[in-house]
Amino acid sequence: MDLRAHLLAGQVIPAHPLALDEQRRLDERHQRALTRYYLAAGAGGVAVGVHTTQFAIREPRHGLLRPVLELAARTAADAPAWHERPVALVAGACGPTRQAVREAALAREFGYHAVLLSLSALRDAGTAELLRHCREVADVLPLFGFYLQTAVGGRALDYAFWRAFADIENVVAIKIAPFDRYRTLDVVRAVADSGRRDVALYTGNDDAIVADLTARFPFGTGDLRIVGGLLGQWSVWTRRAVELLHATRPVREDSGTVLPPTPEAYAAALTDANGAIFDARNAFAGCITGIHDVLVRQRLMRGTWCLDPAEGLSPGQRAEIDRVLAAYPWLTDDEFVLDHLDRWLD
């Protein structure tokens, strides 16, 4: 697979959740079913070992990083059974440099194509140290940059950092997820100013998905676009996400095609739904279990269990998810899941 060309073409890349059983052990059957669902829905990749997969998989008492990465790669190897499109395997890496390099090497062992690098552990590092860290990881696997919102552990990263980051040769893409329009523009402008057109821009702004995919940025030659998404929101209703990405392409190309009912109404509905699923009213405390709740309703997961027993839905969150499901049934892909679930669970 030509990774750069694949990413530049624009893909739906769900952030893969972690399926557990009642004893909070890996539920391999449902974990495989989730991967198969994403591939069958038309996703162009999956991101594993990221926030949605729960960072605690790295803790020695759980020891799940290796088996979870391996299981997703092994399942994706059967991709032709679900669709014939290429699949980009993106592995999350975090921690100080030694740990991040080790995790990137593990991902390479299982055939992953790129690493999504979190910089949260280097909270006090200066720009030069951050860039050294990124270069060392990029020496192992192609780099998918990551601007994570501060509300869930990210750090502020200014234009100067992103401008220098764009000069790292083995950078293939950047996930822009600060949930902040000013900081989003910093990244886009930095890449535009670098002159590079082989770095794919992906939205991670779950609160502004449609806005990002339809935006026209007036930087450089004005031809830079956010072409796809690597999103926790796209770990649910993935079939609709694929349809959304295809529907926004003509909008970006001035064909006059619009989203049903309109791009603006679709954007508002999707942001409202994301607010419920990600528990925005409670500083995203229930974001992982909110995703689980939707997948449990579709029988893609057996329960909302997390590795941390204290992690669960916030008070009133399930009622909020009920509300958005009733208000926007066209956002869901329940019928698609129901038609194929037994095969994915086989």
Disulfide bonds with the S-S distance in Angstrom:
none
